[in-house]
Amino acid sequence: MKRFKVLHVVSKLPIGGVELMIYNEVTNYSERFTPVVCCIKEGGPVAEKIKQKGIKLYVLNRMQSHGFDWKAIKELYQIIKEEKPEILRTHQYHANLYGRIAGKLAGAPLILPTFHNVYVSPKRPKWHRRVLNRILSYFSDYLIAVSEAVAYDIINYDWIKPSKVKVIHNGISVEKFKIEVDKREIRRRFNLPADKIIIGTVGRLRPAKGQEYLIKAVADIKNVTIVIAGEGELKDYLKNIANKYNVELILLGNLDNEEIPYFLKSIDIFCFPSLWEGLPLAVIEAMAAELPVVASDISPLVGALSDSALYFPPKDYEKLREVLLTLINSEDKRKELSLRARSRAENFTIENVVKQYESLFLEILKAKGIQ
């Protein structure tokens, strides 16, 4: 049986949802597919994890200035010529740009760019990006969107035919979250209070994640602590907001992917107050950990969570406060949402996601006469 090589191109691989999704995918391919990964700008913690799995990794150290980097295309071209991948996967704007140009020039048989976020974040994309994506779509076999909301933006902003866009959701290893733990012991492990309601979230400390509205929402609510796993430029700002509103806030910094299931098992309520998203792994992981979830009512989150969560309008911390109090004051409601969440998570297993990708690869390769 013929084996096929899949080259994934991304700008960099720090700790983040998109990066962990790439890791999940390349480490779960069947024996028929051999992954190779290329970082255009730099590596990062996820890149190191990929190397530890024995997967070939390139780091080009390009894109070091704001201008267009022609050498990035040249080096990608050389890698494609050397590796001869049957399938070229690119991720996010810059990798989709450089990767598709290089892939077309090098004659890559199958080119699949992936779009991980909605375009209105916080405003419409720059017109030149839309035009470029429209032009480069002719070099692409399909454009992959991680959610229906992302697909909508590609079709409507870039004038792409709907038939050219495929939706394949993100996925996780659900089994990793089926762990039995002593909550008090896990809280001691993370230095968290033993006897308080803990509202937790996972994400970079940046404006798009909306964490400041979660802090404001719990002002003056007794016996509640907010815990955030993540790093970012808003660290000091969030601490100041917490001090201003007299909220106990614990910032854990970045957690290793293996620690996330235990962290989630240590908290009582998961809140995801993002202002915009594509399809975040964090909410899928929270569902898999059987947590009651509260989320902003943006379409990617509603589409992923369905009836397994409670919602509030983005930035509306007064409404968020009402929703949180509903769960804080009702253990039965928390249990109800937990059961729904665990069932819903089964729709997003990494095994199912990888099967969808592999089926698509084989379908296109067969149509092109590559067996």
C-alpha positions as CSV (number, residue, x, y, z in Angstrom):
1,M,0.0,0.0,0.0
2,K,1.4,3.3,-1.1
3,R,2.4,5.8,1.7
4,F,1.9,9.5,1.3
5,K,3.8,12.4,2.8
6,V,2.0,15.4,4.3
7,L,3.9,18.6,4.7
8,H,2.4,21.0,7.2
9,V,3.5,24.7,7.0
10,V,2.9,27.2,9.8
11,S,4.5,30.4,10.9
12,K,5.6,29.3,14.3
13,L,4.6,26.8,17.0
14,P,4.2,28.4,20.5
15,I,1.7,27.1,23.0
16,G,-1.8,27.8,21.6
17,G,-4.9,26.3,20.2
18,V,-4.0,26.3,16.5
19,E,-0.5,24.9,17.3
20,L,-1.9,22.1,19.6
21,M,-4.4,21.2,16.9
22,I,-1.5,20.7,14.4
23,Y,0.3,18.6,17.0
24,N,-2.8,16.5,17.6
25,E,-3.2,15.9,13.9
26,V,0.4,15.1,12.9
27,T,0.8,12.7,15.8
28,N,-2.4,10.8,15.0
29,Y,-2.1,10.0,11.3
30,S,-2.5,6.4,10.3
31,E,0.5,4.5,9.0
32,R,-0.4,5.4,5.5
33,F,0.6,9.1,6.0
34,T,4.0,10.5,7.0
35,P,3.9,14.0,8.4
36,V,6.7,16.6,8.0
37,V,6.4,20.1,9.7
38,C,7.9,23.4,8.6
39,C,7.9,26.6,10.7
40,I,8.6,29.7,8.6
41,K,9.4,32.2,11.3
42,E,10.5,30.2,14.4
43,G,9.8,27.1,16.4
44,G,8.5,27.0,19.9
45,P,7.4,24.6,22.7
46,V,5.0,22.7,20.4
47,A,7.7,22.4,17.7
48,E,9.9,20.7,20.4
49,K,7.1,18.3,21.2
50,I,6.7,17.4,17.6
51,K,10.5,16.8,17.3
52,Q,10.3,14.5,20.4
53,K,7.8,12.4,18.5
54,G,10.3,11.7,15.8
55,I,8.6,13.9,13.2
56,K,10.9,15.7,10.8
57,L,10.8,19.5,11.5
58,Y,12.2,22.5,9.6
59,V,12.6,25.9,11.1
60,L,13.5,28.5,8.5
61,N,13.9,31.7,10.7
62,R,12.4,33.8,7.9
63,M,9.7,36.6,8.3
64,Q,12.0,38.5,10.6
65,S,10.8,41.9,9.2
66,H,7.5,43.4,8.3
67,G,8.1,43.3,4.5
68,F,7.3,40.5,2.1
69,D,9.9,37.8,2.5
70,W,10.8,36.4,-0.9
71,K,13.4,34.1,0.6
72,A,10.7,32.3,2.6
73,I,9.1,31.3,-0.7
74,K,12.5,30.2,-2.1
75,E,13.3,28.0,1.0
76,L,9.8,26.5,1.1
77,Y,10.1,25.7,-2.6
78,Q,13.4,23.9,-2.0
79,I,11.9,21.9,0.9
80,I,8.9,20.9,-1.3
81,K,11.2,19.8,-4.1
82,E,13.4,17.8,-1.6
83,E,10.6,16.2,0.4
84,K,8.2,15.7,-2.5
85,P,5.0,15.7,-0.4
86,E,1.9,14.5,-2.1
87,I,-0.1,16.7,0.3
88,L,0.7,20.3,1.3
89,R,-1.2,21.6,4.3
90,T,-0.8,25.3,5.3
91,H,-2.1,27.1,8.4
92,Q,-3.2,30.7,9.0
93,Y,-2.5,33.8,6.9
94,H,1.2,33.9,6.3
95,A,1.8,30.2,5.9
96,N,-1.3,30.1,3.6
97,L,0.3,32.9,1.6
98,Y,3.9,31.7,1.3
99,G,3.1,28.0,1.3
100,R,0.6,28.2,-1.5
101,I,2.9,30.2,-3.7
102,A,5.8,27.9,-3.1
103,G,3.6,24.9,-3.5
104,K,2.3,26.0,-6.9
105,L,5.8,26.8,-8.1
106,A,7.2,23.5,-6.9
107,G,4.3,21.5,-8.3
108,A,2.9,20.1,-5.1
109,P,0.1,17.7,-6.2
110,L,-2.4,18.6,-3.5
111,I,-2.6,22.0,-1.7
112,L,-5.0,22.5,1.3
113,P,-4.8,25.8,3.2
114,T,-6.5,25.8,6.6
115,F,-8.3,28.8,8.1
116,H,-8.5,28.8,11.9
117,N,-10.2,32.0,12.8
118,V,-13.1,34.2,11.7
119,Y,-12.3,37.4,9.8
120,V,-14.1,39.9,11.9
121,S,-11.5,40.1,14.7
122,P,-12.2,42.8,15.6
123,K,-12.7,44.3,12.2
124,R,-12.9,43.1,8.6
125,P,-9.7,41.8,7.0
126,K,-7.5,44.1,5.0
127,W,-8.6,44.2,1.4
128,H,-5.3,43.0,0.0
129,R,-5.5,39.8,2.1
130,R,-9.0,39.1,0.7
131,V,-7.8,39.6,-2.8
132,L,-4.7,37.5,-2.3
133,N,-6.8,34.7,-0.8
134,R,-9.2,34.9,-3.8
135,I,-6.3,34.6,-6.2
136,L,-4.5,31.8,-4.3
137,S,-7.8,29.9,-4.0
138,Y,-7.2,28.9,-7.7
139,F,-4.0,27.2,-6.5
140,S,-5.9,25.3,-3.8
141,D,-7.8,22.0,-4.1
142,Y,-10.0,23.1,-1.2
143,L,-10.0,25.7,1.5
144,I,-10.4,24.1,4.9
145,A,-12.4,26.0,7.6
146,V,-12.4,24.7,11.2
147,S,-16.0,25.9,11.8
148,E,-19.1,27.0,9.8
149,A,-18.5,30.5,11.0
150,V,-15.0,30.5,9.5
151,A,-16.3,29.0,6.3
152,Y,-19.0,31.8,6.1
153,D,-16.3,34.5,6.3
154,I,-14.1,32.8,3.6
155,I,-17.1,32.6,1.2
156,N,-18.4,36.0,1.8
157,Y,-15.3,38.2,2.3
158,D,-13.0,36.4,-0.3
159,W,-15.7,35.6,-2.8
160,I,-14.9,31.9,-2.8
161,K,-17.4,29.4,-4.2
162,P,-19.0,27.4,-1.4
163,S,-18.2,24.2,-3.2
164,K,-14.5,25.1,-2.8
165,V,-14.7,25.2,1.0
166,K,-14.7,22.2,3.3
167,V,-15.5,22.4,7.0
168,I,-13.5,20.0,9.2
169,H,-13.7,20.8,12.9
170,N,-10.9,20.8,15.4
171,G,-10.5,17.7,17.6
172,I,-8.9,16.5,20.8
173,S,-7.9,13.2,22.4
174,V,-11.1,12.9,24.5
175,E,-9.7,9.9,26.4
176,K,-7.0,12.1,28.0
177,F,-9.8,13.8,30.0
178,K,-11.4,10.6,31.3
179,I,-9.4,10.7,34.5
180,E,-10.5,10.2,38.1
181,V,-8.8,12.6,40.5
182,D,-9.1,13.8,44.0
183,K,-10.1,17.5,43.4
184,R,-8.6,18.6,46.7
185,E,-5.3,16.9,45.9
186,I,-5.2,18.5,42.4
187,R,-5.9,21.9,43.9
188,R,-3.0,21.5,46.3
189,R,-0.8,20.6,43.2
190,F,-1.7,23.9,41.5
191,N,-1.7,25.9,44.8
192,L,-5.4,26.7,44.5
193,P,-7.8,27.4,47.3
194,A,-9.5,24.2,48.6
195,D,-12.8,25.5,49.7
196,K,-13.9,28.1,47.1
197,I,-15.8,28.0,43.8
198,I,-13.2,28.2,41.2
199,I,-14.1,29.6,37.8
200,G,-11.3,28.8,35.3
201,T,-10.3,29.4,31.8
202,V,-7.5,28.6,29.4
203,G,-6.1,31.1,26.8
204,R,-3.5,33.7,26.0
205,L,-3.7,36.9,28.0
206,R,-4.8,39.1,25.2
207,P,-7.8,41.4,24.5
208,A,-9.5,39.0,22.1
209,K,-10.0,36.5,25.0
210,G,-12.1,38.9,27.0
211,Q,-10.7,37.8,30.4
212,E,-11.2,41.3,31.9
213,Y,-15.0,40.9,31.6
214,L,-14.9,37.7,33.5
215,I,-13.0,39.4,36.3
216,K,-15.5,42.3,36.4
217,A,-18.4,39.9,36.4
218,V,-17.4,38.3,39.7
219,A,-16.8,41.5,41.6
220,D,-18.3,41.2,45.1
221,I,-19.4,37.6,44.6
222,K,-18.2,35.8,47.8
223,N,-16.2,32.6,47.9
224,V,-15.2,32.7,44.3
225,T,-11.7,32.6,42.7
226,I,-10.8,33.1,39.1
227,V,-7.9,31.0,37.7
228,I,-6.4,31.5,34.2
229,A,-3.9,29.2,32.5
230,G,-2.0,31.2,29.9
231,E,0.6,33.9,29.2
232,G,0.4,37.1,27.4
233,E,0.8,40.9,27.3
234,L,-2.2,41.6,29.5
235,K,-0.8,39.9,32.6
236,D,-0.2,43.1,34.6
237,Y,-3.4,44.7,33.3
238,L,-5.6,41.8,34.4
239,K,-3.9,41.9,37.8
240,N,-4.8,45.6,38.1
241,I,-8.4,44.9,37.1
242,A,-8.6,42.2,39.7
243,N,-7.3,44.5,42.4
244,K,-9.6,47.3,41.4
245,Y,-12.7,45.0,41.6
246,N,-11.4,43.1,44.7
247,V,-11.4,39.8,42.9
248,E,-9.1,36.9,43.8
249,L,-7.2,36.1,40.6
250,I,-4.6,33.4,40.1
251,L,-2.5,33.4,36.9
252,L,-0.9,30.0,36.4
253,G,1.0,30.9,33.2
254,N,1.3,28.4,30.4
255,L,0.6,24.8,31.3
256,D,2.0,21.8,29.5
257,N,-0.6,20.0,27.4
258,E,-0.4,17.0,29.7
259,E,-1.3,19.2,32.7
260,I,-4.5,20.7,31.2
261,P,-6.8,17.7,32.0
262,Y,-5.7,17.9,35.6
263,F,-6.2,21.7,35.8
264,L,-9.7,21.4,34.3
265,K,-10.5,18.7,36.9
266,S,-9.5,21.1,39.7
267,I,-12.1,23.8,38.8
268,D,-15.9,24.0,39.2
269,I,-17.0,26.2,36.2
270,F,-15.3,26.9,32.9
271,C,-15.8,30.3,31.4
272,F,-14.7,31.3,27.9
273,P,-15.5,35.0,27.4
274,S,-13.8,35.5,24.0
275,L,-14.8,38.3,21.6
276,W,-14.0,36.2,18.5
277,E,-12.8,32.7,17.7
278,G,-12.5,30.1,15.1
279,L,-13.1,26.9,17.0
280,P,-11.0,26.9,20.2
281,L,-9.7,23.6,21.6
282,A,-10.1,24.9,25.1
283,V,-13.9,24.7,25.1
284,I,-13.8,21.2,23.6
285,E,-11.4,20.2,26.3
286,A,-13.6,21.7,29.0
287,M,-16.6,19.6,27.7
288,A,-14.4,16.5,27.6
289,A,-13.5,17.2,31.3
290,E,-17.3,17.2,32.1
291,L,-17.3,20.9,33.2
292,P,-20.3,23.2,33.1
293,V,-19.4,25.8,30.5
294,V,-20.3,29.5,30.2
295,A,-19.3,31.2,27.0
296,S,-19.9,34.3,24.9
297,D,-22.6,33.8,22.4
298,I,-20.4,34.2,19.3
299,S,-21.4,31.8,16.5
300,P,-18.3,29.5,16.6
301,L,-18.8,28.9,20.3
302,V,-22.5,28.3,20.1
303,G,-21.9,26.0,17.1
304,A,-19.4,23.9,19.1
305,L,-21.1,23.9,22.5
306,S,-24.8,23.8,21.4
307,D,-27.0,23.2,24.5
308,S,-24.2,22.1,26.7
309,A,-23.4,25.7,27.8
310,L,-24.9,28.9,29.1
311,Y,-24.3,32.1,27.1
312,F,-23.9,35.8,27.4
313,P,-23.2,38.7,24.9
314,P,-19.5,39.5,24.5
315,K,-18.2,42.2,26.9
316,D,-21.6,42.2,28.8
317,Y,-20.1,41.4,32.2
318,E,-23.4,42.2,34.0
319,K,-25.2,39.5,32.0
320,L,-22.2,37.2,32.6
321,R,-22.5,37.8,36.3
322,E,-26.2,36.6,36.1
323,V,-25.3,33.5,34.3
324,L,-22.4,32.7,36.6
325,L,-24.6,33.2,39.7
326,T,-27.1,30.7,38.2
327,L,-24.4,28.0,38.3
328,I,-22.7,29.1,41.5
329,N,-26.0,28.8,43.3
330,S,-27.2,25.6,41.8
331,E,-25.1,22.4,42.0
332,D,-27.9,20.6,40.1
333,K,-27.6,23.0,37.2
334,R,-23.8,22.4,37.1
335,K,-24.3,18.7,37.0
336,E,-26.9,19.0,34.2
337,L,-24.5,21.0,32.0
338,S,-21.6,18.6,32.9
339,L,-23.5,15.6,31.5
340,R,-24.4,17.5,28.4
341,A,-20.9,18.6,27.9
342,R,-19.3,15.2,28.2
343,S,-21.8,13.8,25.6
344,R,-21.2,16.7,23.2
345,A,-17.4,16.3,23.4
346,E,-17.6,13.0,21.6
347,N,-18.4,15.0,18.4
348,F,-14.8,16.4,18.4
349,T,-12.5,13.4,18.8
350,I,-9.1,13.8,17.1
351,E,-9.6,10.3,15.7
352,N,-12.7,11.4,13.8
353,V,-11.0,14.6,12.6
354,V,-7.9,12.8,11.3
355,K,-10.2,10.2,9.5
356,Q,-11.9,13.1,7.8
357,Y,-8.6,14.6,6.6
358,E,-7.3,11.3,5.4
359,S,-10.5,10.5,3.5
360,L,-10.3,13.9,1.8
361,F,-6.6,13.3,0.9
362,L,-7.3,10.0,-0.7
363,E,-10.4,11.2,-2.5
364,I,-8.5,14.1,-4.1
365,L,-5.4,11.9,-4.9
366,K,-7.5,9.3,-6.5
367,A,-9.3,11.9,-8.6
368,K,-5.8,13.1,-9.8
369,G,-4.7,9.6,-10.5
370,I,-2.1,9.5,-7.7
371,Q,-2.5,6.1,-6.0
